[in-house]
Structures are given as C-alpha cells and as structure tokens.
C-alpha cells in the first residue's frame, strides 16, 4: 500500500509517530512561510502542514505547486494541533501531519464541479452528471454510497442468518407482455427474435420455489423502459424474496424483522414489531390512499350520512348519485391558510379532478363559518364539527364525489398540508403494512377486469367463492410495505392451485391459448408439484433515500429532471456499425 | 409457516414429540397394511410412516393415493426407527414420523425428469433443461446452489470485513468496440442508438477509483455475445474489485486471503499464503502455458543446446531456424503407453500443430531407446537422460518447433497424460499466481501490436522505457490466479499517468480521435486527479465448480453442449410485436 493510514484515521494518540497518507487536495492555504493542505479521502480529512522545521525549503517550494484535487502521497510527523486550532468537525481534527516527504501522484485540471465541502454552492445537474467522478467525490455522495453498502449488507446478512439462499436469476430472458415496456435485446443467433431484460425476477423465483429452494433472496437488477418520470429509473435494484410453505403473515413477519434491524443499525432507532397493519379498504377510508403517510393524523372523516340534510346542492346531488362527502380537518389550518391560501388550495385540488373546494373554518366560538355556511343549519354544522373534532382555528376541507375521486383529492390535500404545516420532523420514520388489496380493478374503458397485482396473486382463502359471484369484492393475499407514505415494496401469496389459476385467467379474459403463450413455462411447472408460496420485492434505492433522509434530487440525482440528464446518467446509448446490425438481422427504420 | 420442522431437522432426541413437515414425495412403498413415504425438501429426507395405530384407516386409505413429487403436509409423532432400519445416509435417518394427519398441498404429473436420488439414471440434457424445475430439485443441484450461495457470501463478507464497498454499476451502458461482441439494446428515446450490456464493469470501476471510493467490490453480471463454446455463457458473474493507492502485490495479497478463507470454509483445507507466484516467462518455460496445472510435475525440459549435436534432421533444422527442442518426461509412461498408445499421442499432438512426435523410452538399463535412437550418440542420449531425470519405464516426449509451438504441444501432452495417469487426486487443489505478462502480442497478420489485457494496463515501473525501445519485451503489472490449470481470474494495475497512456495508445495504433471516441469519458476523468489503482476479476461460477469438484457438464449443465440446450438454458429469445419495433425505430432485415 502507498499509505500507512487513511485521512480519517490518525488521532492525538498517534502524536509523535510517523505516517504516510494518500489523498486529494481538498483545499490549501499559503501562509507565506509554508502551506496548509486539507488532504481528503473517503475516510476523512487530515490537515497536512508544510512548514519548517519538519519540511525542507525544497519541500515547501514544491508544496506550493499543489492545487485543488491534485493526488498526493505525504509522509510526515503526527503532531497535536496547536491549542485553539483543533477542528472538531473532523475525526482527525485534533492532529496535523507535519510533512517531511511529498510525492505528486497525479495532477488535476481545475475541477468544474467541486468535490470539496468547503464549496457549498452545487453545480448544475447536467454538469455534475457530465463529471460524475467529481460529483461522486463529494462527502455527501460518498456517505450515501457507504450507507447503501451498509443497508444492502444488512439485508443480505439478515436473510442469510434466516436460511435464505442468495440465487442469481437470468438477465437475458423472454419478453412478457404485461406492465411496462421491456428493454429488448436482438438475438444474433435467432434472427428476428429478441431477449428481454427482466422487469422483475417474478417468474424465476416462482420456478425456484417449485424447484424446492424453499427460501430465496436476491438483490436483483430490474429494467423498465418507461418514459422519464420523477421516481422511475430505467434500471433499478430490488430486494427480491420468495418463500415456500408460507402464508402472508410469514412473509410479513420476515420483513418486520428486517425493518427493525435496519432501523436499529442505520438510525439507532427501536422500531417495535409487528409493524402496524391496515387493510386496503381501511386505508382508503381513513387516508384516501393505499400508501398512507402515518407520520401525522389528519384522517378523513365521512359525512355522507349528514350531508344531504343541508341545502348545499353539490353535496345533495353527489350523495344521490351514490357518491360520498368526506372531509379532513387541518388543525390550526386558518393560521396557515388565509382566504388567498384557501384559493390556492382550490386551484390545487382542481389538478386532482375536483370542481371546487368546500371549506369551513372553526371560529373562536367553536362554530363553523364559510361562504357556504348559509346552506347548512347550525345544528348540522354542530354535528359536522363534533365528528371532525373541530376546534377554534381549524380548517375543514371537503371533497364530494364518487369514492375514488374523494380519495384522490383528500389524499393530495392531506399530504400537501402536512408538508406545509410541518406536521412531522425531517427524520421521523413511519412503517406500516397495507394488506388485503382488491384482486381486480375494473377497466371501465375496456369493460373488463384487470389484475391489480399480477395474475398469479392468490385470493384470501374465504374469498375464493367471490371469484364467481362478485370479483370486485374479492380481496387478495397481497401486502405492501409503506414507509413515510411511499410504497417501499409489495408482495403477494401466489396461486399454486391450477383450478384457481384457471378461474382467475378466465376472469381476466385470458384464454388458454394466450395463457400458454405468455406463461406456459410457469403453468406447466405448476403441474409438477408446486408448493404453496409467496414473496415480496422491496425497492432498495428508495429505502436508502428514506433512511438517509436525503433530498433525492438535490443531493444524489437519483431521479434526473431532464432527458439529457437521464442520458448522462445511464450513459447515452451510442451508434453501432452497420456490420453489427446485419449480424443481428436488424435494420434501422428510415 | 405450514411446518414445524424441515425434512432434515428431526433427530432421535425429538422422539416422543409431534411435528409437522412439508415436502415432496421422493419415493413410497406400499406394505399392504400401510405406506412408507420418503419425504424430501432441500434440507433432507425424513421417512413418514402411514401405519396403525398412529394413522387412522381413512388416513392410510388417503395416503395410498400419494405419488412421486406430490406436495404434502404431514403431522405425526416422531419415533425412533426400529433397530436395524436406521438410515445413516440421512441426518434424520434415525427417526421416522408416524403420520396422524395428511394434507395434500398439490399433485404432480408423473415427472419426466426424476428429482429423486433413488433414480440414478440422468435424463438427457435437453429434457432436463425443458423441465429445469425438476432437474433443480435434485439434491446434487441443490447442494451446488447452496455451495454457490456460501461461496458468494464468503466473498462478500471477506471484502466487507476489509473495508471494501459493494457498489452496483450500470447494466445499460455504451458499446465499447473491444473484445467479444456486445449485446445491444435499441433505445426507444433515441432512434438508431443502442445501449450495450457490459462485458465487465472495467470502465465503471476505474471511474469509481477516480471518484475516490478507494476499495470497491461487486458480484457483477457480465455479458458476451459469443458463439457457443464449451466454457462460455452469454451471461456470467464475476467477483470484481478495484483498489486505489496500491501496487500489484497489494491486490494479490487481498485475493490470497480470500483463497485461504474459502478453502478453509468450503473444503476445510489449510492453504498456506502467500500463494506461489511465477512470472509468465517462467510459466511458459516450465509448463508451456500461462495457466499451468501445478497439481503435478512433469515440467518441460529444454534441450535446444544439445539437440543440434544429433544427426536428427528435424531437431537440427528447427534449432537453425531459431526454434527450440523441448521435452517432458512422463514417469512410468511406458506402462501407460504401449507403441499403439504412443501412436495415439502422435495423432493427438498433430491436432496442436505438430508434424510428428519424437519420443524415447527409458530401458531397464537406464539407456534411452526409440525408433530414432540411431541419430543420437550414446553420450548425447546420456545427457538427455540426465537432464530429464529419466528412470527405467519413463517415456520422454519431444516437441521441436518455434517456442510458441512447443508450448502448445507440450502443454497439451502434459495435461492429457496427467489425466490419463491420474497424477492427482480428484479433490486435490492447486492455487498459484502467474505475474508479469507481456504488455503486447504482435499480430502478424495485421502487422501491429495488440494489448494482451486491455490498453489501460500499466507496464512494470522499470519497463516504461521498453515501450519505446522493445515493446515485445515490455512486461505488465498483470496477474492471473490459476486454480488447477484453469484461469480463475485476472487483473492488472492500470495506467493513471496520461503520458504513459498516450504512449501505449500510440503503440497500439490508436490515434487521439479514436481513443477519444472509444474511451473519452475515462481519458477525461484521468485528467482530474486519478489515483494509482488496479484490481482484478474472478469468475465465480468456475470457482464454485472447482470447489465442488463437479463434473460440470454431467452434473449441473453449466455449459450446454448444443445451441438448443443453450436456448433452453437462457430461455430462447421470442418474437415481439411490430408496434414495439416501430417504437424502437428498428426493422427486421428481410
């Protein structure tokens, strides 16, 4: 090794010894007689001093040629810093290295993106991506990468300790026509045929269960050719697992333990398990969303039974049409939202399909007031107030629409207001399970049922009959882990009974031929002794972001804002030679 | 969980307790009054007995419907097996489960590929691949997958303990026109442009060093669109690592420790470190190959100085033409190889470019005899015998040719004879390093130098001058790990000095424009403070095979023999819809 220590290793107890460090010049200050250099590596920063008597005149001369990001090897004497010059921000801030030798390992051009924490202004996203190696040299990026390493190792160790096998599944597979677009890879050997990059190892892990591997885990790369979206990347990594001879509770219990372990190891937090669980139906009723943010309350209150007693036409007609009238109470909301603020909220909800925003404020005397108060009797408003637990200063916001519409609007309002009212601490964490999702969504346009998860999801044991009688009511053995209002992952118990599988296919309008074409390999495997099985997939990068309390965009550019930035991030695709295309049997179009 | 124990868990100490097991019916025997079932999961086999009094008549009746590979859940009483019926081959062979309850979890059609060890005849390769889930249910396959999990975990733990960061590098990248063919992925957003799947994370890991990550490791998926070859797969996995501020010795020392750890953990073997090292030049002299099998001796002996003293025209003319006369001594070779056997060896070496095979046998009296002995004086033969340490019964085999030709022939002979003479035990292991490879090969056809590793490989410090004066003599900071005569991996120290890099490019005939086009991102990064760095990549699957002492082809089909088998293995690519191709801006050719 070219060094004896890292730049984060030396302590006062090392004073009096010799050391050799390697690293980058983070910053330097010329004192006339000598030079101070902050030397940086991923372990920390150590102050190097080029001064007599330790440094020779020739050495000091050479040191003055050092510039930002030069790579050097320095040998010197470890000494405690003079009193008052200690730097408590660095672990090695109590000492300095008084240089006796200097080797210039490499120069650097002046960096267009500064890796130094001493430069607080961040360069633009595209410039940072163009010089990714410089942006990745910043301590915040390095800490995040180290955190990710720790999280992934924590996950792997947890599952290894619990008897899971880490098995790699193929990247080159067959295209499945579900969900997002596959990335395609033309085959050279079979002209006109394509491999597909996997959107998840779903099929493979089910095959592994059928093959008897019993407990499988993988940190798996997945690919989706989606258009640029804020929270999607072309390739991403998920913690993927599958277990045989289990039901939903068993999978959930494994992940509960993982959540508690990571919270403890990364955040030092005690997370009690089992984590709270809520059915999908309850989540939609109380929070209007299947990934509710439980860091704060502001639950949705239903007023559908009371609303028609008013003279307010909108409420009456919505209820008559089978809709719902629901509301949230933004505590002390009148302090945050003036009339102009409420106008802004009204504009905001229009973006979520609302025609307007009915509201009441709770006055000093506890009564509810509003520009629509005249349509409501004082008695009715009193009942509203009681049900909403209204206190002076509160702001009540309504949504009157079909159920789904009210969910959309009130979830959006609730999330926006909580952020604006700062209802949770930046480092607060909330973990919960949403369970028993619907098996099917009804596609109004196509006039048919579609699978909410995927067509291999098992219904609840006592809902199998509903497949025949009332598919819309049929609930699945499906479970999502929700962290801070984000879906961190989800899974299901799979169908292992071919009769139930046929019923589900027929409900989804997938005939035998189509099913065989799409899923033939799995369907055949199900005939040869498939055990009951299920699993889950968790998004690792999102979880790391949440654990790191990072501002994704600003800090690490996990999700680039522009197509150009996205291209810089993945390395833009390039041209290939015509010869190569010919070998692949492929022509460019036009 | 649907079970209380696995099928490999119950012991005599559990006798008297109740247990519930889940698994597959490995085999069953009807005794008239009842049924014995060997129940299997990946943990082992437990005998389940359906017999009165534990089993009811109804239960016994139902049990008789069980068939091979049915999946069942059985509850029963754990009891020691009757004396004399214990099965020492199974960890749970001392007990049996006397069934009180049976749940049929799933049926199985009659399996075309039997997962049971009781069936010793293996099905054909293509049938096994078609029903991969059944082949993967065999205990040998499961043990191999578990071993692989253990090896990979052992690797990850080792490097984590040593401060390496596990960092994922992208799969969608830019095509680099070196080496094997890239798999290409057409971009939907940029018509006519393609991503490439990485042949290795080489570029990325160098960027990570430049970005200051210092010690990087990854179990990395790599892709090469090569034609079917016995030891190549379209996608494979390598242990990939890179370190900053190191020289070759530092990288080698890290891997030495890993080899010793895995040998201990997997084989229980003590492997002394540092592992033996040999230069490339020495390996070619002594063994004729850069991945010599050191499980046995049979070293190559040079006779070029003595050969021209004979009247044997072939030897004389070869030496005159600057060639070499070299030989190996197959100890007791005359016992293995009759005259007909030697004829077979002669045919064999013709496949490696030899025109014939000169040989001598060592007679009872210690003299050398042969059909060509008349061309050699007794004194000369005595010198041959002494140099080759010939003893009665030994067989001396020659190659006379240019150096490279003799290497090829004698390496092939040495390897073949060692296998045929069983010169090593099946579980014998040998690990060594070959170091200081040539920087360049001379491509006679193209009349130019080509990089032996890749154009970023650094020359030995005291060989930099040779870049100008004698590139063929220039040796690199390159090192290969060799296990049992197979290259298990290789690495180099990289050039971090842009002057040296330019020299190498110009030697390779790569002009600045081409270099920029191909490697621009890296070349630019080298300008911004690149530290000295180097690394290595090791083939994980080959290593697992070696550690498992597996017969690859027969046991696990790592390398399929036919294109059809290869397609079954990777899942054959499939057709995609015209709409998808249109979105990609791609047409099929013809």
Interface residues (C-beta under 8 A of the other chain):
Chain A: X1 X2 X3 X22 X24 X40 X41 X42 X43 X69 X70 X71 X73 X105 X106 X107 X108 X109 X111 X115 X131 X132 X133 X134 X136 X137 X142 X145 X146 X148 X149 X152 X153 X156 X160 X165 X166 X167 X168 X170 X171 X172 X173 X174 X175 X177 X181 X183 X184 X185 X186 X187 X188 X189 X190 X191 X192 X193 X194 X195 X196 X197 X207 X208 X210 X211 X212 X213 X214 X221 X223 X225 X227 X234 X235 X237 X244 X245 X246 X247 X250 X496 X497 X521 X525 X527 X528 X529 X530 X531 X532 X563 X567 X570 X571 X572 X573 X574 X575 X576 X577 X580 X581 X582 X583 X584 X585 X586 X587 X588 X589 X590
Chain B: X1 X2 X3 X22 X24 X40 X41 X42 X43 X69 X70 X71 X73 X105 X106 X107 X108 X109 X111 X115 X131 X132 X133 X134 X136 X137 X142 X145 X146 X148 X149 X152 X153 X156 X160 X165 X166 X167 X168 X170 X171 X172 X173 X174 X175 X177 X181 X183 X184 X185 X186 X187 X188 X189 X190 X191 X192 X193 X194 X195 X196 X197 X207 X208 X210 X211 X212 X213 X214 X221 X223 X225 X234 X235 X237 X244 X245 X246 X247 X250 X496 X497 X521 X525 X527 X528 X529 X530 X531 X532 X563 X567 X570 X571 X572 X573 X574 X575 X576 X577 X580 X581 X582 X583 X584 X585 X586 X587 X588 X589 X590
